[in-house]
Amino acid sequence: MKVLVLSLMGLSVAAAQESANVQLPVQSGENVSFAYADVLRAIPTYDEVASAPSECAVAEADDADDADAPSVDHVLTLGIANASARTCEVDEPQPQERRITGYEVEYRYRGEIYMSHMGYDPGDKLRIRISVAPAD
């Protein structure tokens, strides 16, 4: 009986030593979680761009008698197998078009108000990333 007790004690000591040698994974210096914040407003930001001309014509340069056809040197220089000329007529200045480039988003999380520029309108709720790390 003494032998059985001593052998069990020896096994438990060996198991304890083995578990002490197990290396636990090192946690990164950043603890991250996710939550949702209430979106207070999303204001679009715009960029002004010129709209394309409305009337363009493409003329094929097949006719050798055509005085406006590109010369052989011109075609070879540009490496174009089938030369064509594109002409666009602009009668009046082209209007500027406003395009949305993003949104200035104001949101509230735990009573604090934050702002971010985003490429899309997040809607009523915004999923946020919360990171906690020591200040030192």
C-alpha positions as CSV (number, residue, x, y, z in Angstrom):
1,M,0.0,0.0,0.0
2,K,2.9,2.4,0.8
3,V,4.3,1.7,-2.6
4,L,1.1,2.6,-4.3
5,V,0.7,5.9,-2.4
6,L,4.4,6.8,-3.0
7,S,4.1,6.0,-6.7
8,L,0.9,8.1,-7.0
9,M,2.6,11.0,-5.2
10,G,5.5,10.7,-7.6
11,L,3.2,10.8,-10.6
12,S,1.4,13.9,-9.3
13,V,4.7,15.7,-8.6
14,A,5.8,14.9,-12.2
15,A,2.5,16.1,-13.6
16,A,2.8,19.4,-11.6
17,Q,6.3,20.0,-12.9
18,E,5.2,19.3,-16.5
19,S,2.3,21.7,-16.2
20,A,4.7,24.4,-14.8
21,N,6.8,24.0,-18.0
22,V,3.9,24.7,-20.3
23,Q,4.3,28.1,-21.9
24,L,1.1,30.1,-22.0
25,P,0.6,32.2,-25.2
26,V,1.7,35.8,-24.7
27,Q,-1.1,38.2,-25.0
28,S,-0.4,41.2,-27.3
29,G,-0.1,44.6,-25.6
30,E,-3.5,45.5,-26.9
31,N,-6.8,44.3,-25.6
32,V,-9.5,44.8,-28.3
33,S,-13.3,44.6,-28.2
34,F,-16.1,45.8,-30.4
35,A,-19.3,47.8,-29.6
36,Y,-21.9,49.9,-31.2
37,A,-22.2,53.7,-31.0
38,D,-25.2,55.9,-31.8
39,V,-24.7,58.0,-34.9
40,L,-25.8,61.6,-34.2
41,R,-25.3,62.9,-37.8
42,A,-23.5,62.0,-41.1
43,I,-22.8,65.1,-43.2
44,P,-21.7,64.3,-46.8
45,T,-18.5,65.9,-48.2
46,Y,-18.4,66.8,-51.9
47,D,-15.9,67.3,-54.6
48,E,-16.5,69.3,-57.7
49,V,-15.7,67.6,-61.0
50,A,-16.3,68.7,-64.6
51,S,-18.8,66.6,-66.5
52,A,-17.8,65.1,-69.8
53,P,-18.6,66.9,-73.1
54,S,-22.0,65.8,-74.4
55,E,-21.3,65.5,-78.2
56,C,-18.3,63.6,-79.5
57,A,-17.9,62.0,-83.0
58,V,-15.4,59.3,-84.0
59,A,-14.3,59.4,-87.7
60,E,-12.5,56.4,-89.2
61,A,-9.6,57.3,-91.4
62,D,-10.2,54.7,-94.1
63,D,-10.4,57.0,-97.1
64,A,-7.0,57.8,-98.6
65,D,-8.4,60.9,-100.3
66,D,-9.4,62.4,-97.0
67,A,-7.3,65.5,-96.3
68,D,-7.9,65.2,-92.5
69,A,-6.7,61.6,-92.3
70,P,-3.6,61.0,-90.2
71,S,-0.4,60.6,-92.1
72,V,1.4,57.2,-92.3
73,D,4.2,58.6,-90.1
74,H,1.7,59.7,-87.5
75,V,0.0,56.3,-87.4
76,L,3.3,54.4,-87.2
77,T,4.6,56.7,-84.5
78,L,1.6,56.1,-82.3
79,G,1.5,52.4,-83.1
80,I,-2.2,52.6,-84.2
81,A,-3.3,49.9,-86.6
82,N,-6.6,51.5,-87.5
83,A,-6.4,55.2,-87.1
84,S,-9.4,57.2,-86.0
85,A,-10.0,60.8,-85.1
86,R,-12.2,61.9,-82.2
87,T,-13.7,65.3,-82.2
88,C,-15.8,66.8,-79.5
89,E,-17.7,70.1,-79.9
90,V,-18.3,72.2,-76.8
91,D,-20.7,75.0,-77.3
92,E,-20.7,76.3,-73.8
93,P,-18.7,75.7,-70.6
94,Q,-19.4,72.4,-69.0
95,P,-21.2,72.5,-65.7
96,Q,-19.5,71.3,-62.5
97,E,-20.9,68.1,-61.0
98,R,-20.9,67.6,-57.2
99,R,-20.0,64.0,-56.2
100,I,-20.0,62.7,-52.6
101,T,-16.5,61.8,-51.5
102,G,-17.3,60.7,-48.0
103,Y,-19.1,61.6,-44.7
104,E,-18.2,63.5,-41.6
105,V,-19.8,61.2,-39.0
106,E,-20.5,62.4,-35.4
107,Y,-21.3,59.5,-33.0
108,R,-21.8,59.0,-29.2
109,Y,-20.3,56.2,-27.2
110,R,-20.8,56.0,-23.4
111,G,-21.7,59.7,-23.2
112,E,-18.6,60.9,-25.2
113,I,-19.0,62.4,-28.6
114,Y,-16.5,61.5,-31.4
115,M,-16.1,62.5,-35.1
116,S,-14.6,60.5,-38.0
117,H,-14.4,60.8,-41.7
118,M,-15.8,57.8,-43.4
119,G,-16.2,56.6,-47.0
120,Y,-19.9,55.6,-46.5
121,D,-23.0,56.6,-44.5
122,P,-23.0,54.3,-41.5
123,G,-26.8,54.7,-40.7
124,D,-28.1,54.8,-37.2
125,K,-25.5,52.6,-35.5
126,L,-21.7,52.4,-36.0
127,R,-19.6,49.4,-35.1
128,I,-16.5,50.7,-33.2
129,R,-13.3,49.1,-32.2
130,I,-12.3,49.6,-28.5
131,S,-8.7,49.2,-27.6
132,V,-7.3,49.3,-24.1
133,A,-3.5,49.5,-23.4
134,P,-1.4,50.8,-20.6
135,A,-0.4,54.5,-20.9
136,D,3.2,53.8,-19.8
